[in-house]
């Protein structure tokens, strides 16, 4: 491991021991804000320091074993021990590097999931419905809660657009790589000649931002319209103008919400989505302003980001960002997304590790 990384770990260990002293001071409890801040920092450092102590112990163990190699009688046994110790050392080194990677504070947050039909007409809307069902099944498997914010149904099934809020543990960190263009190749239900068509939809995943961190939105920059809810029935049909449409004039972002019967609740949900979109647009601008030396696996939610192709005749799914092809399309459409998500996270971490070691 590079000396610069070891120096950083030693500094973190000193900070950890310093925090232990602070937190043992009974007077600190009187300042609850500072106590919470230091406790959070102490907890975050815990795994790194525990791993670093094991790594330091392993270095001493390897050093001792190497000296035993010089003894002819102990040489063979020491060789075996050294082989095992080197494997364990490599595992600890990799774990330490992963723990040192910068953490995205948004990873633990809930998220908004937006899916929009792209090219392909009615088939694109049907595909959008299939993709939303795939994410809904994945959420069920992980015991996450899904709340519909807004949906616009397609003429032959599926959705022209669907916006949902997903709540649970570590959601954004799992789903943030889903943003971008998704493409389907199959014979549509609406096709009478049996020809394979290509249709698309776009997915955008944005973290739900706490109220205190929301970007300031000038009321003069908004145009707010009310209209009557519409839909197939149930809660989506209303006899009052409770549905809300908000247009952010500077950016042109439009958000609609008609899920609730209350106009105030619909407005609150729409404002939350709008703030998340504005923040996501600002982050995307900053990312585009940088010169990327490595791949950017985080999609923007634009159609130009071609993440995946879902080929139904061959039961094949391909993630173009990491050149991953799997013949398990049926499983994935039933919500077993982990087999796609984990390799992308691993590639992303590998890129970050390369930057850390470079």
C-alpha positions in Angstrom: 0.0 0.0 0.0 1.3 3.5 -0.9 2.9 5.5 1.9 0.5 8.4 1.3 -2.5 6.2 2.0 -0.8 4.8 5.2 -0.1 8.4 6.4 -3.8 9.2 5.8 -4.9 6.2 7.8 -2.6 7.1 10.6 -4.1 10.6 10.7 -7.6 9.1 10.8 -6.5 6.8 13.7 -5.3 9.8 15.7 -8.6 11.6 15.0 -10.5 8.5 16.1 -8.6 8.4 19.4 -9.1 12.1 19.9 -12.8 11.7 19.4 -12.8 8.9 22.0 -11.4 11.4 24.6 -14.0 14.1 23.6 -16.9 11.7 23.9 -15.8 10.4 27.3 -16.1 14.0 28.7 -19.4 14.2 30.6 -19.6 17.9 29.9 -20.1 17.3 26.2 -23.6 15.9 26.7 -24.8 19.3 27.6 -24.1 20.4 24.0 -26.4 18.0 22.2 -25.6 19.3 18.7 -21.8 18.9 19.1 -22.3 15.5 20.8 -24.3 14.3 17.8 -21.8 15.6 15.3 -18.8 14.0 17.0 -20.7 10.7 17.6 -21.6 10.5 13.9 -17.9 11.1 12.9 -16.7 8.6 15.5 -19.2 6.0 14.1 -18.1 6.7 10.5 -14.5 6.1 11.4 -15.1 2.9 13.3 -15.0 0.4 10.4 -11.9 2.1 8.9 -9.9 2.1 12.1 -10.9 -1.5 13.0 -9.7 -2.7 9.6 -6.5 -0.6 9.8 -5.6 -2.2 13.2 -6.1 -5.6 11.6 -3.9 -4.6 8.7 -1.1 -3.3 11.0 -1.2 -6.6 12.9 -0.9 -8.4 9.7 2.2 -6.4 8.7 3.9 -7.4 11.9 2.8 -11.0 11.4 4.3 -11.1 7.9 7.5 -9.5 9.1 7.9 -12.1 11.9 7.1 -15.0 9.6 9.8 -13.8 7.1 12.4 -14.0 9.8 11.4 -17.6 10.6 12.0 -18.5 7.0 15.7 -18.4 7.7 15.4 -21.3 10.1 15.8 -24.5 8.0 13.6 -26.6 10.4 10.8 -24.0 10.3 11.2 -23.0 6.7 8.4 -25.1 5.1 5.8 -24.3 7.8 6.7 -20.5 7.6 6.3 -20.6 3.8 2.7 -22.0 4.2 1.9 -19.4 6.9 3.3 -16.6 4.7 1.2 -17.6 1.8 -2.0 -17.5 3.9 -0.9 -14.2 5.5 -0.2 -12.6 2.1 -3.7 -13.5 0.8 -5.3 -12.1 4.0 -3.1 -9.0 3.7 -4.3 -8.4 0.1 -8.0 -8.7 1.2 -7.5 -6.2 4.1 -5.7 -3.8 1.8 -8.5 -3.8 -0.7 -11.1 -3.4 2.0 -9.2 -0.5 3.5 -9.0 1.2 0.1 -12.8 0.8 -0.4 -13.5 2.2 3.1 -11.3 5.2 2.2 -13.3 6.0 -1.0 -15.3 9.3 -0.7 -18.9 8.6 0.4 -21.8 10.2 -1.4 -24.0 11.7 1.3 -27.0 11.1 -0.9 -26.5 7.4 -1.1 -28.5 6.7 2.1 -31.4 8.8 1.0 -34.8 8.0 -0.5 -35.2 8.8 -4.2 -37.5 9.9 -6.9 -37.8 7.6 -9.9 -39.0 9.1 -13.1 -39.6 7.0 -16.2 -40.7 8.5 -19.5 -41.6 6.8 -22.8 -39.2 7.8 -25.7 -39.3 6.8 -29.3 -41.6 4.0 -30.3 -45.1 5.3 -29.8 -47.5 2.9 -28.0 -44.8 0.3 -27.6 -42.6 2.8 -25.8 -45.4 3.4 -23.3 -45.9 -0.4 -22.8 -42.1 -0.8 -22.3 -42.2 2.1 -19.7 -44.8 0.2 -17.8 -42.7 -3.0 -17.9 -39.6 -1.1 -16.6 -41.7 0.5 -13.8 -43.0 -3.0 -12.9 -39.4 -4.3 -12.9 -38.3 -1.5 -10.4 -41.5 -2.1 -8.3 -40.7 -5.8 -8.0 -37.1 -5.0 -7.0 -38.4 -2.6 -4.4 -40.8 -5.3 -3.0 -37.9 -7.8 -2.8 -35.9 -5.3 -0.8 -38.9 -4.2 1.3 -38.9 -0.6 0.1 -42.0 1.5 -0.1 -43.2 3.0 -3.4 -45.5 6.0 -3.5 -46.9 7.2 -6.9 -46.4 10.9 -7.4 -47.8 11.2 -10.9 -48.6 9.0 -13.9 -49.9 9.4 -17.4 -51.3 6.2 -18.9 -50.6 5.1 -22.5 -53.4 4.4 -25.0 -52.6 0.7 -25.3 -51.3 0.1 -21.8 -48.2 1.1 -19.9 -47.3 4.8 -19.2 -46.3 7.8 -21.1 -44.7 9.0 -17.8 -44.6 7.7 -14.3 -43.0 9.4 -11.2 -42.7 7.6 -7.9 -41.0 8.2 -4.6 -39.1 5.1 -3.2 -38.4 5.0 0.6 -36.2 2.7 2.5 -32.5 2.1 3.4 -29.7 3.0 1.1 -32.0 3.5 -2.0 -30.3 6.2 -4.0 -26.9 4.5 -3.6 -28.4 1.4 -5.2 -30.5 3.0 -8.0 -28.4 6.0 -9.0 -26.7 4.1 -11.8 -30.1 3.4 -13.5 -30.4 7.0 -14.9 -30.2 7.1 -18.6 -31.7 5.6 -21.8 -33.2 2.1 -21.8 -33.9 0.4 -25.2 -36.1 -2.6 -25.9 -36.0 -4.9 -29.0 -39.0 -7.2 -29.3 -42.2 -7.8 -31.3 -44.8 -5.4 -29.9 -48.3 -6.5 -29.0 -49.5 -3.9 -31.5 -47.4 -5.4 -34.4 -49.5 -7.6 -36.7 -46.6 -8.6 -39.0 -44.4 -10.1 -36.3 -41.5 -7.7 -36.9 -39.1 -6.8 -34.2 -39.3 -3.1 -33.2 -36.9 -1.0 -31.2 -38.4 1.4 -28.6 -36.9 3.4 -25.8 -37.7 5.0 -22.4 -35.6 7.2 -20.2 -35.0 6.7 -16.5 -34.0 9.5 -14.0 -33.2 8.7 -10.4 -32.8 11.7 -8.0 -32.2 11.8 -4.2 -35.0 13.2 -2.0 -33.4 16.2 -0.4 -34.2 17.2 3.2 -36.1 20.5 3.4 -33.1 22.3 5.0 -30.9 21.5 2.0 -33.4 22.3 -0.8 -32.3 24.9 -3.3 -34.0 28.2 -2.9 -36.8 28.7 -5.5 -38.1 32.2 -6.2 -41.9 32.1 -6.2 -41.8 34.7 -9.1 -40.0 32.0 -11.2 -43.0 29.6 -10.9 -46.2 29.3 -12.8 -48.7 27.1 -10.9 -51.8 25.7 -12.7 -54.5 23.6 -11.2 -56.6 21.2 -13.2 -59.0 18.2 -12.7 -57.3 14.8 -12.1 -57.8 12.2 -14.8 -57.1 8.5 -15.1 -58.5 5.0 -15.2 -60.4 5.4 -12.0 -60.1 5.2 -8.2 -58.1 7.9 -6.6 -56.9 9.3 -9.9 -60.3 10.7 -10.8 -61.5 13.7 -8.9 -64.4 16.1 -9.2 -62.4 19.1 -8.0 -59.3 20.9 -9.5 -56.9 19.3 -7.1 -54.2 18.3 -9.6 -51.2 20.6 -9.8 -48.8 21.6 -12.6 -45.7 23.7 -11.7 -43.5 25.3 -14.4 -40.1 26.6 -13.4 -39.8 29.4 -15.9 -35.9 29.8 -15.9 -35.2 26.2 -16.6 -38.5 25.1 -18.3 -38.9 22.2 -15.9 -42.5 21.0 -15.6 -43.8 18.9 -12.8 -47.3 17.6 -12.4 -48.9 15.8 -9.4 -52.5 14.5 -9.2 -52.2 11.5 -6.9 -53.7 13.1 -3.8 -57.2 14.5 -3.4 -55.8 17.5 -1.6 -54.4 20.4 -3.8 -52.1 21.3 -1.0 -50.6 17.8 -0.7 -50.2 17.6 -4.5 -48.4 21.0 -4.5 -46.1 19.9 -1.7 -45.2 16.7 -3.6 -44.7 18.6 -6.9 -42.4 21.2 -5.2 -40.3 18.4 -3.7 -39.8 16.8 -7.2 -39.1 20.2 -8.7 -36.4 21.0 -6.2 -34.8 17.6 -6.8 -34.8 18.1 -10.5 -33.3 21.6 -10.2 -30.5 20.2 -8.0 -29.9 17.3 -10.3 -29.6 19.7 -13.3 -27.0 21.8 -11.3 -24.9 18.8 -10.5 -25.0 17.6 -14.1 -23.8 21.0 -15.3 -20.9 20.8 -12.8 -20.0 17.3 -14.0 -20.1 18.3 -17.7 -17.8 21.3 -16.9 -15.1 18.9 -15.7 -12.8 17.0 -18.1 -13.4 13.3 -17.3 -10.3 11.2 -17.4 -12.3 8.1 -16.7 -15.7 6.7 -17.5 -18.7 8.4 -16.0 -21.1 5.5 -15.0 -23.6 7.9 -13.5 -26.2 8.6 -16.2 -27.9 12.0 -16.5 -31.4 10.7 -17.3 -31.0 12.0 -20.9 -32.0 9.9 -23.9 -28.4 10.2 -25.2 -27.2 8.0 -22.3 -27.8 4.6 -23.7 -27.5 2.4 -20.6 -29.1 -0.9 -21.6 -30.7 -2.9 -24.3 -33.4 -5.5 -23.4 -33.6 -8.0 -26.3 -36.7 -10.2 -25.7 -36.4 -12.7 -28.6 -33.0 -13.8 -27.4 -33.7 -13.3 -23.6 -30.6 -11.0 -23.5 -29.9 -7.9 -21.6 -26.7 -5.8 -22.2 -25.3 -2.9 -20.1 -23.3 -0.9 -22.6 -21.4 1.1 -20.0 -19.5 -1.9 -18.8 -20.0 -4.3 -21.7 -21.9 -6.7 -19.6 -24.3 -9.2 -21.3 -26.6 -11.6 -19.5 -29.1 -14.1 -20.8 -31.3 -13.8 -17.7 -33.8 -11.2 -19.0 -36.9 -12.9 -17.5 -35.4 -13.0 -14.0 -34.3 -9.3 -14.3 -37.8 -8.2 -15.5 -39.2 -9.9 -12.4 -37.1 -7.6 -10.2 -33.8 -9.5 -9.8 -31.9 -6.4 -10.6 -29.0 -7.1 -8.2 -27.2 -9.2 -10.9 -27.0 -6.0 -13.0 -26.6 -3.4 -10.3 -23.7 -5.0 -8.3 -21.3 -5.2 -11.3 -21.8 -1.5 -12.1 -21.2 -0.5 -8.4 -18.0 -2.7 -8.5 -16.8 -1.0 -11.7 -17.5 2.4 -10.3 -15.5 1.5 -7.1 -12.7 0.2 -9.3 -12.5 3.5 -11.2 -12.4 5.4 -7.8 -9.7 3.0 -6.5 -7.7 3.7 -9.6 -8.0 7.4 -9.0 -7.0 6.9 -5.3 -3.9 4.9 -6.2 -2.9 7.0 -9.2 
